[in-house]
Amino acid sequence: MKINPVLQEGLQIYWIEGHAFFPYAYVLALLAPIEFLTLFLPAMDPQAWMGPANVFKASTIAAMVLISFFILKLANQEFVPWKFRTLRRWVLQEGVSRWSCAQAQVILLAGHALFFVFLSAPLLIWAGAVARASATVVSTTLFLLLLYSLAYGIWGLAAVALWERKPENRQVFIRTAYAIFVVLSALLYLPLNPIAYLLSYLGGREMAVLVIGGWRWSATGVHLLFHFFILTLGLAVYRFGLWRVGRP
Amino acid sequence: MVFSSRKAALTFLLPLLGLLFPIPLRGQELTLETRVGFQDLFHLGHPFPLTVELTNSGRPVDGLLEVRVWKGGATRGIEPYLFQHQKEVSLSAQSKKSVRFTIEPDSISRPVTVSFLSPTVRSTKEVDLRRFFSPTPLVLLITENKILPTIPLLSSSLGPLVSLSISELPDDSRAYQGVSTIIFYEQSLRDFSKPKIEALDRWLSSGGRLLILGSLHYALYQEPSLDRFLPVRITGLKRVDSLSGLEKSYQIKSTGLKNLLVQDSRKVDGTVLIQEKDTPILVSSTRGRGQILYLSADVGRPPLSRWEGLPVVLKNLVRSSVELPSSPQTSWDESIFSQLLLEPSFLVTYVPLRSLFVWLLFYLGGLGVLWWLWFQRRFPRRRVLFALVILISISSFGGCLHFEQGGYMPDGVLLSSTLLEARSDGYVDTESNVALFSTGVRDYNLHVASGWSDFRPIPRLGRQQDKVLKVSEEGRSTRFHFRLSEWDYRLFRIRSMSYFPFRLEIQKEENRLAVKLANQTHKDITGCWLVVSGQKFFLGDIPRGSTQSREIPVASEPAAPSSVFNSQNRAALRDISFVDKTQEFLFRSSFFSQDPTTAGWSDGSALIFGWVRDAPRRAWVDQTRVSEHDYTLIRAVIPLSDEEDL
């Protein structure tokens, strides 16, 4: 069986040579002290904040913010970019189909997402045990982290496909996208925002229901739909970018 | 014979219906009757007894007798909440039972609800307390057969006089808090039960006054039950020519008060205030905050009963007010406990910090080793990948099991910090600050050792409190049942008076202090300090049963001017540190807070304090997986004049 060369290149660079280990290590190196120090550090109001009670919330939010950021950077090929052959070269010179390129890059993205979530899982599970979170809540949180990683990470691939020769454009684009997804989405409707949603879900509070034209949409439904929409839209933009590769 | 179909139907169908739908034909089977206070009187604002008489005219029944009392409200600075006094009651057929509660509603505008609840019987009664209250404290007269003697006690300024037999006395010291004076006259205490003696003792030491009036039946006063309260030992009767000392003291001269019989006695305790030819007539002794007065003459019989000066004497001996609780000597509120929760020394009691750190090191270290092995290529990469999966699995599930099942995460933490304020006669004012902190949602039973005089929940700002506190008496403790949500806590303040003979003597000389410490308790006192004139001296440990004498040089230079807010002694206290940081936190924030209103001492006093090791438990919970921590500090404040002792 002939292995997809784009996938082979990704496997070689990211995991065999170990260049993906650095973002994984960054995430863990930041997440571990955040989790541990959350137990001690008093917030602004010690009467309202209790570290151990909130350690799972704080760790989950930190994990989401870190994983989303680093998966966007990975997908955008910001780590050892010189080692990757361009899509243009794969398609035009190596004769690899656009579909194969897309397949390989999406598999690599999913692999990164899984690695991020699995490597962070022990820390999150311990935080859940300390905060007395149920197994269902911890499992759902890990699933949500996986969803966010894929939904946001796909925009890194889209950026590579759209502006392959303009790394500065890509960097500005993915940071803007990151800011929109993680921060600015709260301005549109709070349940769209992953931080707000996670805080609400882990705090056991129901968010406001969205009512449009007599239709009532639960906050969870809207949140999941929004992220599936982001994922689908990202895939569509990525496909468009791939379609443009090698065309004048 | 005429056959009636209607009669036949009634004959056969009615019993059948009766079998299918049993209807009680005798009406209500259980009645509730209540008796409020002492002979339908109680002192407003103080606890009082409520007796519930249950009469069962039906089959045997087991149920829960409940008295619902409203507490809190605007006057107490806490949201209104229900105090549910509960008692399991078992009634046999055709029987009566009397159950006594001690209740203390914070407002009498809402009625007290008494109900008996069982699967078969439900009976409820509301009691309007407004008909029973007295704005002044009560005076109880305990006489044989409840007959009021011809004692001219009835003075409007003294409050209502209630005559009782000893069987009617409650066995809970709190029930006496609205009573200013208890008078014993010709009363045999042979049948006085131990709980009643203990209750009377506690009430006395908490500030009650006991007046024991002598009688010609002197043998009654030689019974051990009464003898334990008397400041004298009764030896018999003695005839005296007059009571000139009494007349002189009250400046009432009478010609008729001659040649009378009084009880002969010798002093064992207290002070003889009046005596006639070496016979004590009026003797006073103290017990904690309370006072015992003994009058050897028989006021119920002539000639003393006809003496015009007797009302004045008795008015002087009977107190017209009750001892009000002093302001708290310690600080205890939400802000203090929320800070304590984040203190690393206290955090480790409910979060497995050390093991979490070890797991973090194990996991991150393991990843580092695998990373190194990956690059070194000493092992096949498939094997390293397999090791990674194993490491993640072991870390995830092993750590989780370790924290949750290994007992490293308690369901709750009970912290009690107790201040024992030593008094001169071996009694201590006890103030226990209790916090029950829960890491999960669960019900708790907080037990408070019997003898407490006040139990108050501390309000929490901006937080909805549980509106119900269930209370039941359980032998040697009172059980408070309530629910806590996860990461929630409730704070309480418990006060009592107890006997803890830790005695101090300080003699101040020119440049030195002679300090004598006698620990006659059953507990060791550790880490004792003396703070005087802004200087601190470590006195060390004082083991149980030991006495130590020290001579301490004191600087003779004049003390710098100090204010209430910044005294020298306070400054000296700030320099004292402890190995246990939770202990230190409580010392600074609760026992000796910077709030000047809570400290009852100044630079003109010597302060001695130490920690009581394995202090008797005052609050505990009966649930497992709740870690309990107790800190008990005993302190004595001795005003320094030329010679003082405690």
HADDOCK unambig.tbl for C-alpha pairs under 7 A between the chains (distance, minus, plus):
assign (segid A and resid 40 and name CA) (segid B and resid 342 and name CA) 5.99 0.50 0.50
assign (segid A and resid 40 and name CA) (segid B and resid 344 and name CA) 6.80 0.50 0.50
assign (segid A and resid 42 and name CA) (segid B and resid 342 and name CA) 6.93 0.50 0.50
assign (segid A and resid 46 and name CA) (segid B and resid 338 and name CA) 6.06 0.50 0.50
assign (segid A and resid 46 and name CA) (segid B and resid 339 and name CA) 6.41 0.50 0.50
assign (segid A and resid 47 and name CA) (segid B and resid 335 and name CA) 6.35 0.50 0.50
assign (segid A and resid 47 and name CA) (segid B and resid 338 and name CA) 5.41 0.50 0.50
assign (segid A and resid 53 and name CA) (segid B and resid 487 and name CA) 6.12 0.50 0.50
assign (segid A and resid 119 and name CA) (segid B and resid 392 and name CA) 6.98 0.50 0.50
assign (segid A and resid 121 and name CA) (segid B and resid 396 and name CA) 6.82 0.50 0.50
assign (segid A and resid 122 and name CA) (segid B and resid 392 and name CA) 6.49 0.50 0.50
assign (segid A and resid 122 and name CA) (segid B and resid 395 and name CA) 5.80 0.50 0.50
assign (segid A and resid 122 and name CA) (segid B and resid 396 and name CA) 4.19 0.50 0.50
assign (segid A and resid 125 and name CA) (segid B and resid 396 and name CA) 6.12 0.50 0.50
assign (segid A and resid 125 and name CA) (segid B and resid 400 and name CA) 6.53 0.50 0.50
assign (segid A and resid 126 and name CA) (segid B and resid 399 and name CA) 6.29 0.50 0.50
assign (segid A and resid 126 and name CA) (segid B and resid 400 and name CA) 5.60 0.50 0.50
assign (segid A and resid 129 and name CA) (segid B and resid 400 and name CA) 5.79 0.50 0.50
assign (segid A and resid 129 and name CA) (segid B and resid 403 and name CA) 6.48 0.50 0.50
assign (segid A and resid 129 and name CA) (segid B and resid 404 and name CA) 6.32 0.50 0.50
assign (segid A and resid 130 and name CA) (segid B and resid 351 and name CA) 6.77 0.50 0.50
assign (segid A and resid 132 and name CA) (segid B and resid 440 and name CA) 6.99 0.50 0.50
